[in-house]
């Protein structure tokens, strides 16, 4: 499967999404891995995770990079050697990256009923009493969860709580965007979010808001 979506947010920020339909052997073709990443992918017990990992390397190639341009810090956060910022996500048969000259985060989530059972752990449910029906509530909660995951990847500070420290401003589905903030250790920072839905999945990406 070729690249599923390419989104240009601004001249220096782009999102790339891959639909993972190829077998693992095909995804390995044309991709050279660093010894570290080769060991990582071989150690994965799930072929689904291996295919997701390899699909991200194809996304890197589509963005003009190789696995050798990517490294991870001690917290597991990915970085690019040219100084650009990158964030990576993988969920079932979709993977995605966002690359920018600004700090960024991205998350893809499958829309599932399960989110109703865990919602109270990451967002105040009273904020969503006006949501029309269960399907709409699942969609909205998935966007909120994805936004919090994306900004958590960007912020990359331990002990940040999704429920206590990250707040996503309510939105209409048609807006395709919202804002949010992290309040932690006495400091508040604001972020811009954009989201899209496709084939039962939700993708949310974020950039730190420019004041």
N, CA and C atoms as an extended XYZ file, in Angstrom:
633
Properties=species:S:1:pos:R:3:atomname:S:1:resname:S:1:resid:I:1 pbc="F F F"
N         0.853       -1.199        0.000 N   UNK     1
C         0.000        0.000        0.000 CA  UNK     1
C         0.884        1.242        0.000 C   UNK     1
N         0.711        2.096       -0.957 N   UNK     2
C         1.463        3.355       -0.908 CA  UNK     2
C         0.979        4.238        0.244 C   UNK     2
N         1.595        5.387        0.337 N   UNK     3
C         1.235        6.342        1.374 CA  UNK     3
C        -0.272        6.600        1.369 C   UNK     3
N        -0.907        6.531        2.551 N   UNK     4
C        -2.357        6.664        2.656 CA  UNK     4
C        -2.778        8.134        2.644 C   UNK     4
N        -2.084        8.948        3.426 N   UNK     5
C        -2.386       10.386        3.469 CA  UNK     5
C        -1.102       11.178        3.682 C   UNK     5
N        -1.043       12.322        3.043 N   UNK     6
C         0.019       13.298        3.281 CA  UNK     6
C        -0.656       14.640        3.517 C   UNK     6
N        -0.388       15.247        4.665 N   UNK     7
C        -1.028       16.506        5.039 CA  UNK     7
C         0.051       17.553        5.284 C   UNK     7
N        -0.031       18.657        4.567 N   UNK     8
C         0.897       19.766        4.785 CA  UNK     8
C         0.201       20.789        5.673 C   UNK     8
N         0.667       20.897        6.909 N   UNK     9
C         0.057       21.814        7.877 CA  UNK     9
C         0.541       23.240        7.626 C   UNK     9
N         1.823       23.365        7.381 N   UNK    10
C         2.431       24.638        7.017 CA  UNK    10
C         3.707       24.297        6.249 C   UNK    10
N         4.438       25.274        5.735 N   UNK    11
C         5.606       24.958        4.902 CA  UNK    11
C         6.665       24.082        5.574 C   UNK    11
N         6.686       24.043        6.892 N   UNK    12
C         7.729       23.268        7.587 CA  UNK    12
C         7.164       22.128        8.425 C   UNK    12
N         5.885       21.834        8.286 N   UNK    13
C         5.267       20.789        9.100 CA  UNK    13
C         4.391       19.896        8.231 C   UNK    13
N         4.645       18.595        8.279 N   UNK    14
C         3.851       17.662        7.478 CA  UNK    14
C         3.526       16.403        8.272 C   UNK    14
N         2.349       15.841        7.964 N   UNK    15
C         1.880       14.591        8.547 CA  UNK    15
C         1.817       13.547        7.439 C   UNK    15
N         2.303       12.340        7.723 N   UNK    16
C         2.228       11.240        6.771 CA  UNK    16
C         1.619       10.028        7.460 C   UNK    16
N         0.657        9.389        6.792 N   UNK    17
C        -0.052        8.236        7.366 CA  UNK    17
C         0.052        7.059        6.397 C   UNK    17
N         0.297        5.875        6.944 N   UNK    18
C         0.442        4.656        6.155 CA  UNK    18
C        -0.646        3.667        6.555 C   UNK    18
N        -1.302        3.054        5.586 N   UNK    19
C        -2.227        1.955        5.854 CA  UNK    19
C        -1.464        0.653        5.665 C   UNK    19
N        -1.365       -0.132        6.730 N   UNK    20
C        -0.504       -1.309        6.732 CA  UNK    20
C        -1.271       -2.510        6.195 C   UNK    20
N        -1.030       -2.822        4.942 N   UNK    21
C        -1.679       -3.961        4.300 CA  UNK    21
C        -0.673       -5.007        3.828 C   UNK    21
N         0.613       -4.642        3.788 N   UNK    22
C         1.637       -5.523        3.259 CA  UNK    22
C         2.075       -6.556        4.302 C   UNK    22
N         2.519       -7.733        3.854 N   UNK    23
C         3.142       -8.684        4.778 CA  UNK    23
C         4.488       -8.144        5.253 C   UNK    23
N         4.993       -8.694        6.327 N   UNK    24
C         6.239       -8.207        6.919 CA  UNK    24
C         7.405       -8.281        5.940 C   UNK    24
N         7.506       -9.364        5.191 N   UNK    25
C         8.626       -9.515        4.254 CA  UNK    25
C         8.654       -8.399        3.222 C   UNK    25
N         7.476       -7.975        2.775 N   UNK    26
C         7.425       -6.892        1.797 CA  UNK    26
C         7.811       -5.563        2.423 C   UNK    26
N         7.416       -5.357        3.672 N   UNK    27
C         7.753       -4.107        4.353 CA  UNK    27
C         9.257       -4.011        4.649 C   UNK    27
N         9.912       -5.138        4.734 N   UNK    28
C        11.363       -5.131        4.986 CA  UNK    28
C        12.160       -4.695        3.758 C   UNK    28
N        11.578       -4.854        2.572 N   UNK    29
C        12.302       -4.589        1.335 CA  UNK    29
C        12.703       -3.111        1.221 C   UNK    29
N        13.949       -2.867        0.913 N   UNK    30
C        14.427       -1.509        0.683 CA  UNK    30
C        14.667       -0.700        1.939 C   UNK    30
N        14.542       -1.331        3.114 N   UNK    31
C        14.710       -0.609        4.382 CA  UNK    31
C        15.928       -1.151        5.124 C   UNK    31
N        16.883       -0.285        5.418 N   UNK    32
C        18.038       -0.633        6.247 CA  UNK    32
C        17.824       -0.093        7.649 C   UNK    32
N        18.010       -0.947        8.629 N   UNK    33
C        17.808       -0.566       10.025 CA  UNK    33
C        19.147       -0.432       10.748 C   UNK    33
N        19.200        0.457       11.717 N   UNK    34
C        20.346        0.516       12.606 CA  UNK    34
C        20.389       -0.773       13.428 C   UNK    34
N        21.539       -1.144       13.957 N   UNK    35
C        21.598       -2.340       14.813 CA  UNK    35
C        20.610       -2.270       15.983 C   UNK    35
N        20.459       -1.088       16.556 N   UNK    36
C        19.524       -0.920       17.680 CA  UNK    36
C        18.091       -1.228       17.251 C   UNK    36
N        17.658       -0.669       16.113 N   UNK    37
C        16.283       -0.870       15.664 CA  UNK    37
C        16.075       -2.286       15.124 C   UNK    37
N        17.104       -2.853       14.523 N   UNK    38
C        17.009       -4.237       14.071 CA  UNK    38
C        16.762       -5.166       15.256 C   UNK    38
N        17.465       -4.917       16.337 N   UNK    39
C        17.275       -5.722       17.554 CA  UNK    39
C        15.881       -5.501       18.136 C   UNK    39
N        15.429       -4.254       18.077 N   UNK    40
C        14.090       -3.947       18.599 CA  UNK    40
C        13.004       -4.700       17.842 C   UNK    40
N        13.043       -4.623       16.517 N   UNK    41
C        11.979       -5.235       15.723 CA  UNK    41
C        12.024       -6.754       15.820 C   UNK    41
N        13.202       -7.328       15.915 N   UNK    42
C        13.304       -8.784       16.041 CA  UNK    42
C        12.807       -9.267       17.405 C   UNK    42
N        12.871       -8.380       18.393 N   UNK    43
C        12.425       -8.748       19.732 CA  UNK    43
C        10.930       -8.597       19.956 C   UNK    43
N        10.219       -8.060       18.976 N   UNK    44
C         8.773       -7.883       19.114 CA  UNK    44
C         8.055       -9.215       18.934 C   UNK    44
N         7.172       -9.550       19.869 N   UNK    45
C         6.468      -10.822       19.823 CA  UNK    45
C         5.313      -10.815       18.830 C   UNK    45
N         4.779       -9.652       18.547 N   UNK    46
C         3.623       -9.534       17.658 CA  UNK    46
C         4.061       -9.099       16.264 C   UNK    46
N         3.629       -9.841       15.239 N   UNK    47
C         3.934       -9.443       13.871 CA  UNK    47
C         3.251       -8.126       13.520 C   UNK    47
N         2.083       -7.869       14.134 N   UNK    48
C         1.397       -6.595       13.906 CA  UNK    48
C         2.284       -5.433       14.326 C   UNK    48
N         2.963       -5.567       15.462 N   UNK    49
C         3.857       -4.512       15.920 CA  UNK    49
C         5.088       -4.413       15.020 C   UNK    49
N         5.586       -5.555       14.552 N   UNK    50
C         6.718       -5.527       13.628 CA  UNK    50
C         6.347       -4.805       12.339 C   UNK    50
N         5.170       -5.100       11.818 N   UNK    51
C         4.720       -4.452       10.582 CA  UNK    51
C         4.514       -2.963       10.806 C   UNK    51
N         3.981       -2.591       11.974 N   UNK    52
C         3.827       -1.171       12.290 CA  UNK    52
C         5.167       -0.469       12.356 C   UNK    52
N         6.140       -1.115       12.996 N   UNK    53
C         7.485       -0.553       13.129 CA  UNK    53
C         8.106       -0.334       11.749 C   UNK    53
N         7.991       -1.340       10.862 N   UNK    54
C         8.582       -1.231        9.541 CA  UNK    54
C         7.844       -0.216        8.670 C   UNK    54
N         6.528       -0.104        8.845 N   UNK    55
C         5.778        0.883        8.060 CA  UNK    55
C         6.219        2.305        8.399 C   UNK    55
N         6.590        2.524        9.660 N   UNK    56
C         7.083        3.848       10.057 CA  UNK    56
C         8.375        4.172        9.310 C   UNK    56
N         9.205        3.148        9.035 N   UNK    57
C        10.444        3.389        8.279 CA  UNK    57
C        10.140        3.788        6.841 C   UNK    57
N         9.033        3.288        6.291 N   UNK    58
C         8.615        3.728        4.965 CA  UNK    58
C         8.111        5.172        5.020 C   UNK    58
N         7.455        5.529        6.102 N   UNK    59
C         7.025        6.920        6.269 CA  UNK    59
C         8.234        7.847        6.378 C   UNK    59
N         9.257        7.401        7.108 N   UNK    60
C        10.493        8.191        7.185 CA  UNK    60
C        11.073        8.409        5.796 C   UNK    60
N        11.087        7.350        5.001 N   UNK    61
C        11.616        7.463        3.644 CA  UNK    61
C        10.805        8.454        2.817 C   UNK    61
N         9.484        8.423        2.984 N   UNK    62
C         8.622        9.354        2.257 CA  UNK    62
C         8.878       10.798        2.676 C   UNK    62
N         9.373       10.978        3.899 N   UNK    63
C         9.679       12.319        4.399 CA  UNK    63
C        11.127       12.714        4.110 C   UNK    63
N        11.883       11.804        3.475 N   UNK    64
C        13.258       12.126        3.116 CA  UNK    64
C        14.298       11.679        4.120 C   UNK    64
N        13.939       10.737        4.997 N   UNK    65
C        14.855       10.269        6.035 CA  UNK    65
C        15.046        8.760        5.943 C   UNK    65
N        16.051        8.264        6.671 N   UNK    66
C        16.249        6.834        6.846 CA  UNK    66
C        16.245        6.537        8.344 C   UNK    66
N        16.289        5.258        8.670 N   UNK    67
C        16.332        4.867       10.082 CA  UNK    67
C        17.583        5.409       10.764 C   UNK    67
N        18.638        5.642        9.982 N   UNK    68
C        19.890        6.138       10.554 CA  UNK    68
C        19.810        7.629       10.904 C   UNK    68
N        18.765        8.299       10.432 N   UNK    69
C        18.551        9.713       10.776 CA  UNK    69
C        17.768        9.871       12.072 C   UNK    69
N        17.306        8.747       12.613 N   UNK    70
C        16.432        8.755       13.787 CA  UNK    70
C        17.180        8.200       14.988 C   UNK    70
N        16.967        8.838       16.146 N   UNK    71
C        17.502        8.263       17.389 CA  UNK    71
C        16.517        8.523       18.517 C   UNK    71
N        16.688        7.789       19.606 N   UNK    72
C        15.778        7.873       20.745 CA  UNK    72
C        16.553        8.307       21.988 C   UNK    72
N        15.928        9.173       22.798 N   UNK    73
C        16.576        9.576       24.038 CA  UNK    73
C        16.309        8.539       25.128 C   UNK    73
N        16.779        8.823       26.340 N   UNK    74
C        16.666        7.859       27.435 CA  UNK    74
C        15.214        7.587       27.830 C   UNK    74
N        14.307        8.520       27.484 N   UNK    75
C        12.889        8.344       27.798 CA  UNK    75
C        12.138        7.646       26.663 C   UNK    75
N        12.867        7.324       25.573 N   UNK    76
C        12.235        6.660       24.441 CA  UNK    76
C        11.620        7.602       23.424 C   UNK    76
N        11.839        8.915       23.593 N   UNK    77
C        11.285        9.891       22.660 CA  UNK    77
C        12.148        9.948       21.409 C   UNK    77
N        11.525        9.902       20.208 N   UNK    78
C        12.315        9.943       18.967 CA  UNK    78
C        12.778       11.354       18.622 C   UNK    78
N        13.945       11.429       17.979 N   UNK    79
C        14.503       12.695       17.519 CA  UNK    79
C        15.131       12.483       16.147 C   UNK    79
N        15.257       13.560       15.386 N   UNK    80
C        15.942       13.520       14.095 CA  UNK    80
C        17.295       14.217       14.221 C   UNK    80
N        18.292       13.678       13.550 N   UNK    81
C        19.651       14.196       13.699 CA  UNK    81
C        19.842       15.563       13.049 C   UNK    81
N        18.925       15.961       12.157 N   UNK    82
C        19.061       17.284       11.541 CA  UNK    82
C        18.433       18.389       12.377 C   UNK    82
N        17.919       18.042       13.558 N   UNK    83
C        17.353       19.046       14.448 CA  UNK    83
C        15.861       19.262       14.305 C   UNK    83
N        15.251       18.669       13.279 N   UNK    84
C        13.791       18.740       13.137 CA  UNK    84
C        13.134       17.913       14.249 C   UNK    84
N        11.887       18.238       14.534 N   UNK    85
C        11.131       17.492       15.534 CA  UNK    85
C        10.286       16.431       14.845 C   UNK    85
N        10.112       15.289       15.520 N   UNK    86
C         9.311       14.206       14.968 CA  UNK    86
C         8.506       13.535       16.076 C   UNK    86
N         7.331       13.057       15.719 N   UNK    87
C         6.538       12.221       16.617 CA  UNK    87
C         5.988       11.074       15.788 C   UNK    87
N         5.818        9.912       16.437 N   UNK    88
C         5.477        8.672       15.744 CA  UNK    88
C         4.290        8.006       16.434 C   UNK    88
N         3.416        7.374       15.644 N   UNK    89
C         2.283        6.656       16.221 CA  UNK    89
C         1.971        5.422       15.388 C   UNK    89
N         1.366        4.429       16.037 N   UNK    90
C         0.960        3.195       15.349 CA  UNK    90
C        -0.237        2.610       16.086 C   UNK    90
N        -1.286        2.287       15.342 N   UNK    91
C        -2.481        1.669       15.924 CA  UNK    91
C        -3.067        0.680       14.925 C   UNK    91
N        -3.027       -0.613       15.262 N   UNK    92
C        -3.571       -1.662       14.412 CA  UNK    92
C        -2.971       -1.557       12.998 C   UNK    92
N        -3.789       -1.245       11.996 N   UNK    93
C        -3.275       -1.237       10.622 CA  UNK    93
C        -3.017        0.165       10.074 C   UNK    93
N        -2.775        1.123       10.969 N   UNK    94
C        -2.358        2.461       10.540 CA  UNK    94
C        -1.155        2.921       11.352 C   UNK    94
N        -0.265        3.641       10.694 N   UNK    95
C         0.840        4.292       11.391 CA  UNK    95
C         0.966        5.708       10.860 C   UNK    95
N         1.634        6.554       11.625 N   UNK    96
C         1.767        7.943       11.199 CA  UNK    96
C         2.976        8.615       11.819 C   UNK    96
N         3.458        9.649       11.141 N   UNK    97
C         4.505       10.500       11.694 CA  UNK    97
C         4.146       11.954       11.423 C   UNK    97
N         4.685       12.834       12.248 N   UNK    98
C         4.615       14.268       11.990 CA  UNK    98
C         6.033       14.804       12.129 C   UNK    98
N         6.458       15.627       11.188 N   UNK    99
C         7.800       16.208       11.169 CA  UNK    99
C         7.658       17.718       11.053 C   UNK    99
N         8.444       18.454       11.851 N   UNK   100
C         8.297       19.915       11.871 CA  UNK   100
C         9.559       20.575       12.415 C   UNK   100
N         9.657       21.888       12.190 N   UNK   101
C        10.711       22.638       12.851 CA  UNK   101
C        10.250       23.145       14.213 C   UNK   101
N         9.007       22.785       14.588 N   UNK   102
C         8.467       23.085       15.913 CA  UNK   102
C         8.191       21.784       16.660 C   UNK   102
N         8.080       21.866       17.975 N   UNK   103
C         7.740       20.683       18.770 CA  UNK   103
C         6.359       20.166       18.358 C   UNK   103
N         6.248       18.858       18.190 N   UNK   104
C         5.017       18.261       17.677 CA  UNK   104
C         4.704       16.948       18.396 C   UNK   104
N         3.444       16.522       18.274 N   UNK   105
C         3.021       15.223       18.772 CA  UNK   105
C         1.906       14.698       17.884 C   UNK   105
N         1.799       13.369       17.775 N   UNK   106
C         0.749       12.765       16.951 CA  UNK   106
C         0.277       11.481       17.600 C   UNK   106
N        -0.999       11.162       17.392 N   UNK   107
C        -1.539        9.900       17.886 CA  UNK   107
C        -2.647        9.425       16.954 C   UNK   107
N        -2.680        8.122       16.686 N   UNK   108
C        -3.773        7.483       15.961 CA  UNK   108
C        -4.422        6.472       16.892 C   UNK   108
N        -5.746        6.495       16.960 N   UNK   109
C        -6.490        5.577       17.815 CA  UNK   109
C        -7.643        4.958       17.041 C   UNK   109
N        -7.919        3.698       17.317 N   UNK   110
C        -9.105        3.043       16.786 CA  UNK   110
C       -10.305        3.427       17.634 C   UNK   110
N       -11.417        3.755       16.990 N   UNK   111
C       -12.626        4.139       17.713 CA  UNK   111
C       -13.303        2.865       18.245 C   UNK   111
N       -13.309        2.702       19.584 N   UNK   112
C       -13.824        1.470       20.188 CA  UNK   112
C       -14.695        1.774       21.404 C   UNK   112
N       -15.677        0.904       21.647 N   UNK   113
C       -16.555        1.054       22.810 CA  UNK   113
C       -15.765        1.077       24.107 C   UNK   113
N       -14.628        0.414       24.125 N   UNK   114
C       -13.805        0.293       25.330 CA  UNK   114
C       -13.504        1.646       25.967 C   UNK   114
N       -13.463        2.693       25.156 N   UNK   115
C       -13.091        4.005       25.691 CA  UNK   115
C       -14.118        4.512       26.702 C   UNK   115
N       -15.364        4.047       26.581 N   UNK   116
C       -16.398        4.458       27.536 CA  UNK   116
C       -16.084        3.962       28.943 C   UNK   116
N       -15.377        2.841       29.042 N   UNK   117
C       -15.069        2.241       30.341 CA  UNK   117
C       -13.909        2.941       31.047 C   UNK   117
N       -13.049        3.606       30.274 N   UNK   118
C       -11.861        4.228       30.873 CA  UNK   118
C       -11.915        5.753       30.842 C   UNK   118
N       -12.987        6.310       30.276 N   UNK   119
C       -13.048        7.760       30.059 CA  UNK   119
C       -12.845        8.554       31.340 C   UNK   119
N       -13.440        8.095       32.443 N   UNK   120
C       -13.351        8.859       33.689 CA  UNK   120
C       -11.922        8.935       34.222 C   UNK   120
N       -11.031        8.102       33.688 N   UNK   121
C        -9.651        8.121       34.136 CA  UNK   121
C        -8.819        9.198       33.437 C   UNK   121
N        -9.349        9.746       32.300 N   UNK   122
C        -8.534       10.735       31.589 CA  UNK   122
C        -9.252       12.044       31.292 C   UNK   122
N       -10.584       12.129       31.545 N   UNK   123
C       -11.293       13.388       31.275 CA  UNK   123
C       -12.552       13.473       32.124 C   UNK   123
N       -12.955       14.663       32.564 N   UNK   124
C       -14.195       14.800       33.339 CA  UNK   124
C       -15.415       14.502       32.465 C   UNK   124
N       -16.139       13.437       32.754 N   UNK   125
C       -17.248       13.015       31.899 CA  UNK   125
C       -18.401       14.011       31.889 C   UNK   125
N       -18.531       14.832       32.947 N   UNK   126
C       -19.637       15.786       32.974 CA  UNK   126
C       -19.545       16.804       31.837 C   UNK   126
N       -18.371       16.934       31.232 N   UNK   127
C       -18.211       17.868       30.120 CA  UNK   127
C       -18.921       17.389       28.860 C   UNK   127
N       -19.342       16.119       28.830 N   UNK   128
C       -19.863       15.544       27.593 CA  UNK   128
C       -21.318       15.081       27.724 C   UNK   128
N       -22.038       15.657       28.675 N   UNK   129
C       -23.437       15.270       28.870 CA  UNK   129
C       -24.323       15.643       27.693 C   UNK   129
N       -23.918       16.626       26.916 N   UNK   130
C       -24.757       17.085       25.802 CA  UNK   130
C       -24.475       16.329       24.499 C   UNK   130
N       -23.544       15.382       24.505 N   UNK   131
C       -23.243       14.619       23.289 CA  UNK   131
C       -24.463       13.790       22.908 C   UNK   131
N       -24.818       13.809       21.636 N   UNK   132
C       -26.112       13.318       21.167 CA  UNK   132
C       -26.355       11.837       21.413 C   UNK   132
N       -25.374       10.977       21.146 N   UNK   133
C       -25.604        9.533       21.249 CA  UNK   133
C       -24.285        8.825       21.546 C   UNK   133
N       -24.360        7.511       21.741 N   UNK   134
C       -23.175        6.744       22.130 CA  UNK   134
C       -22.092        6.785       21.063 C   UNK   134
N       -22.480        6.674       19.807 N   UNK   135
C       -21.489        6.708       18.728 CA  UNK   135
C       -20.734        8.035       18.726 C   UNK   135
N       -21.470        9.128       18.880 N   UNK   136
C       -20.833       10.446       18.906 CA  UNK   136
C       -19.936       10.588       20.128 C   UNK   136
N       -20.363       10.017       21.257 N   UNK   137
C       -19.560       10.096       22.474 CA  UNK   137
C       -18.248        9.332       22.303 C   UNK   137
N       -18.305        8.157       21.683 N   UNK   138
C       -17.085        7.390       21.423 CA  UNK   138
C       -16.145        8.189       20.526 C   UNK   138
N       -16.697        8.800       19.486 N   UNK   139
C       -15.869        9.604       18.586 CA  UNK   139
C       -15.209       10.765       19.339 C   UNK   139
N       -16.010       11.463       20.158 N   UNK   140
C       -15.475       12.629       20.858 CA  UNK   140
C       -14.420       12.224       21.879 C   UNK   140
N       -14.695       11.177       22.632 N   UNK   141
C       -13.729       10.735       23.638 CA  UNK   141
C       -12.442       10.244       22.989 C   UNK   141
N       -12.561        9.631       21.821 N   UNK   142
C       -11.367        9.170       21.115 CA  UNK   142
C       -10.516       10.345       20.666 C   UNK   142
N       -11.153       11.411       20.224 N   UNK   143
C       -10.413       12.622       19.856 CA  UNK   143
C        -9.714       13.209       21.078 C   UNK   143
N       -10.429       13.281       22.191 N   UNK   144
C        -9.844       13.838       23.417 CA  UNK   144
C        -8.666       12.989       23.885 C   UNK   144
N        -8.842       11.664       23.889 N   UNK   145
C        -7.752       10.763       24.285 CA  UNK   145
C        -6.556       10.933       23.342 C   UNK   145
N        -6.827       10.974       22.035 N   UNK   146
C        -5.752       11.139       21.066 CA  UNK   146
C        -5.022       12.466       21.247 C   UNK   146
N        -5.778       13.518       21.552 N   UNK   147
C        -5.156       14.823       21.784 CA  UNK   147
C        -4.245       14.781       23.003 C   UNK   147
N        -4.710       14.127       24.064 N   UNK   148
C        -3.894       14.050       25.277 CA  UNK   148
C        -2.660       13.181       25.056 C   UNK   148
N        -2.814       12.098       24.311 N   UNK   149
C        -1.652       11.256       23.980 CA  UNK   149
C        -0.643       12.051       23.148 C   UNK   149
N        -1.136       12.788       22.152 N   UNK   150
C        -0.246       13.543       21.271 CA  UNK   150
C         0.531       14.605       22.043 C   UNK   150
N        -0.156       15.350       22.883 N   UNK   151
C         0.521       16.431       23.598 CA  UNK   151
C         1.419       15.877       24.706 C   UNK   151
N         1.066       14.717       25.235 N   UNK   152
C         1.929       14.059       26.221 CA  UNK   152
C         3.263       13.672       25.587 C   UNK   152
N         3.203       13.184       24.336 N   UNK   153
C         4.434       12.853       23.620 CA  UNK   153
C         5.283       14.095       23.387 C   UNK   153
N         4.629       15.204       23.053 N   UNK   154
C         5.341       16.461       22.820 CA  UNK   154
C         5.972       16.971       24.116 C   UNK   154
N         5.190       16.996       25.185 N   UNK   155
C         5.617       17.591       26.457 CA  UNK   155
C         6.729       16.762       27.112 C   UNK   155
N         6.547       15.446       27.097 N   UNK   156
C         7.580       14.489       27.521 CA  UNK   156
C         8.141       14.771       28.914 C   UNK   156
N         7.245       15.018       29.872 N   UNK   157
C         7.659       15.200       31.262 CA  UNK   157
C         7.022       14.110       32.117 C   UNK   157
N         7.813       13.418       32.923 N   UNK   158
C         7.232       12.375       33.775 CA  UNK   158
C         6.260       12.950       34.799 C   UNK   158
N         5.311       12.112       35.208 N   UNK   159
C         4.326       12.419       36.255 CA  UNK   159
C         3.217       13.366       35.788 C   UNK   159
N         3.150       13.663       34.485 N   UNK   160
C         2.023       14.450       33.976 CA  UNK   160
C         0.795       13.542       33.912 C   UNK   160
N        -0.312       14.001       34.496 N   UNK   161
C        -1.549       13.233       34.532 CA  UNK   161
C        -2.500       13.705       33.433 C   UNK   161
N        -3.038       12.745       32.670 N   UNK   162
C        -4.013       13.093       31.645 CA  UNK   162
C        -5.218       13.784       32.265 C   UNK   162
N        -5.660       13.305       33.415 N   UNK   163
C        -6.869       13.830       34.046 CA  UNK   163
C        -6.617       15.151       34.755 C   UNK   163
N        -5.527       15.238       35.485 N   UNK   164
C        -5.301       16.398       36.348 CA  UNK   164
C        -4.577       17.553       35.655 C   UNK   164
N        -3.729       17.259       34.683 N   UNK   165
C        -2.847       18.305       34.157 CA  UNK   165
C        -3.123       18.714       32.710 C   UNK   165
N        -3.807       17.856       31.942 N   UNK   166
C        -4.040       18.174       30.528 CA  UNK   166
C        -5.522       18.437       30.308 C   UNK   166
N        -5.835       19.602       29.760 N   UNK   167
C        -7.224       19.983       29.504 CA  UNK   167
C        -7.400       20.294       28.018 C   UNK   167
N        -8.379       19.632       27.403 N   UNK   168
C        -8.698       19.856       26.000 CA  UNK   168
C       -10.000       20.647       25.912 C   UNK   168
N        -9.973       21.778       25.240 N   UNK   169
C       -11.161       22.621       25.106 CA  UNK   169
C       -12.184       21.923       24.208 C   UNK   169
N       -13.465       21.954       24.607 N   UNK   170
C       -14.507       21.271       23.849 CA  UNK   170
C       -14.599       21.840       22.426 C   UNK   170
N       -15.148       21.040       21.524 N   UNK   171
C       -15.127       21.374       20.097 CA  UNK   171
C       -16.315       20.728       19.403 C   UNK   171
N       -16.622       21.209       18.213 N   UNK   172
C       -17.578       20.553       17.322 CA  UNK   172
C       -16.805       19.688       16.332 C   UNK   172
N       -17.386       18.573       15.933 N   UNK   173
C       -16.709       17.691       14.995 CA  UNK   173
C       -16.322       18.410       13.704 C   UNK   173
N       -17.210       19.300       13.240 N   UNK   174
C       -16.960       19.991       11.978 CA  UNK   174
C       -15.780       20.958       12.053 C   UNK   174
N       -15.392       21.334       13.280 N   UNK   175
C       -14.274       22.270       13.421 CA  UNK   175
C       -12.952       21.650       12.962 C   UNK   175
N       -12.793       20.360       13.223 N   UNK   176
C       -11.564       19.627       12.888 CA  UNK   176
C       -10.337       20.179       13.609 C   UNK   176
N       -10.572       20.970       14.635 N   UNK   177
C        -9.459       21.533       15.409 CA  UNK   177
C        -9.947       21.982       16.779 C   UNK   177
N        -9.015       22.120       17.705 N   UNK   178
C        -9.324       22.665       19.012 CA  UNK   178
C        -8.022       23.151       19.644 C   UNK   178
N        -8.094       23.581       20.877 N   UNK   179
C        -6.907       23.973       21.625 CA  UNK   179
C        -6.928       23.253       22.971 C   UNK   179
N        -5.827       23.310       23.660 N   UNK   180
C        -5.750       22.680       24.973 CA  UNK   180
C        -4.546       23.213       25.722 C   UNK   180
N        -4.449       22.821       26.974 N   UNK   181
C        -3.340       23.316       27.786 CA  UNK   181
C        -2.843       22.239       28.743 C   UNK   181
N        -1.590       22.386       29.125 N   UNK   182
C        -1.009       21.590       30.191 CA  UNK   182
C        -0.647       22.536       31.320 C   UNK   182
N        -1.145       22.230       32.502 N   UNK   183
C        -0.796       22.988       33.698 CA  UNK   183
C        -0.053       22.037       34.626 C   UNK   183
N         1.231       22.295       34.813 N   UNK   184
C         2.083       21.346       35.548 CA  UNK   184
C         3.239       22.100       36.196 C   UNK   184
N         3.491       21.776       37.453 N   UNK   185
C         4.583       22.411       38.220 CA  UNK   185
C         4.493       23.930       38.189 C   UNK   185
N         3.254       24.446       38.277 N   UNK   186
C         3.042       25.884       38.357 CA  UNK   186
C         3.137       26.624       37.039 C   UNK   186
N         3.293       25.909       35.928 N   UNK   187
C         3.396       26.553       34.627 CA  UNK   187
C         2.294       26.049       33.702 C   UNK   187
N         1.814       26.942       32.824 N   UNK   188
C         0.776       26.585       31.861 CA  UNK   188
C         1.280       26.841       30.441 C   UNK   188
N         1.103       25.853       29.573 N   UNK   189
C         1.462       26.004       28.169 CA  UNK   189
C         0.271       25.588       27.314 C   UNK   189
N         0.063       26.287       26.204 N   UNK   190
C        -1.099       26.066       25.335 CA  UNK   190
C        -0.679       25.406       24.024 C   UNK   190
N        -1.606       24.632       23.463 N   UNK   191
C        -1.313       23.849       22.260 CA  UNK   191
C        -2.476       23.906       21.285 C   UNK   191
N        -2.137       23.777       20.009 N   UNK   192
C        -3.143       23.702       18.949 CA  UNK   192
C        -3.265       22.251       18.492 C   UNK   192
N        -4.507       21.807       18.263 N   UNK   193
C        -4.748       20.434       17.828 CA  UNK   193
C        -5.572       20.425       16.548 C   UNK   193
N        -5.276       19.506       15.671 N   UNK   194
C        -6.118       19.222       14.514 CA  UNK   194
C        -6.388       17.726       14.497 C   UNK   194
N        -7.581       17.344       14.013 N   UNK   195
C        -7.920       15.922       14.007 CA  UNK   195
C        -8.636       15.554       12.717 C   UNK   195
N        -8.547       14.277       12.367 N   UNK   196
C        -9.270       13.740       11.227 CA  UNK   196
C        -9.674       12.312       11.540 C   UNK   196
N       -10.753       11.860       10.896 N   UNK   197
C       -11.276       10.510       11.110 CA  UNK   197
C       -11.320        9.776        9.775 C   UNK   197
N       -10.970        8.485        9.799 N   UNK   198
C       -10.957        7.687        8.583 CA  UNK   198
C       -11.036        6.206        8.947 C   UNK   198
N       -11.929        5.496        8.274 N   UNK   199
C       -12.048        4.042        8.394 CA  UNK   199
C       -12.140        3.566        9.850 C   UNK   199
N       -12.874        4.311       10.678 N   UNK   200
C       -13.042        3.920       12.071 CA  UNK   200
C       -11.864        4.272       12.963 C   UNK   200
N       -10.958        5.114       12.485 N   UNK   201
C        -9.802        5.558       13.261 CA  UNK   201
C        -9.824        7.073       13.407 C   UNK   201
N        -9.114        7.558       14.407 N   UNK   202
C        -8.975        8.996       14.653 CA  UNK   202
C        -7.495        9.334       14.733 C   UNK   202
N        -7.076       10.379       14.038 N   UNK   203
C        -5.718       10.876       14.130 CA  UNK   203
C        -5.764       12.302       14.681 C   UNK   203
N        -4.955       12.567       15.690 N   UNK   204
C        -4.845       13.910       16.268 CA  UNK   204
C        -3.369       14.302       16.275 C   UNK   204
N        -3.086       15.518       15.859 N   UNK   205
C        -1.703       16.009       15.945 CA  UNK   205
C        -1.706       17.400       16.555 C   UNK   205
N        -0.591       17.757       17.167 N   UNK   206
C        -0.531       18.992       17.929 CA  UNK   206
C         0.799       19.705       17.749 C   UNK   206
N         0.739       21.026       17.865 N   UNK   207
C         1.911       21.879       17.907 CA  UNK   207
C         1.734       22.843       19.078 C   UNK   207
N         2.853       23.225       19.680 N   UNK   208
C         2.777       24.220       20.753 CA  UNK   208
C         2.257       25.528       20.168 C   UNK   208
N         1.325       26.164       20.854 N   UNK   209
C         0.709       27.394       20.363 CA  UNK   209
C         1.704       28.537       20.391 C   UNK   209
N         1.749       29.269       19.276 N   UNK   210
C         2.651       30.418       19.182 CA  UNK   210
C         1.942       31.629       19.756 C   UNK   210
N         2.560       32.269       20.727 N   UNK   211
C         1.932       33.422       21.386 CA  UNK   211
C         2.105       34.683       20.553 C   UNK   211
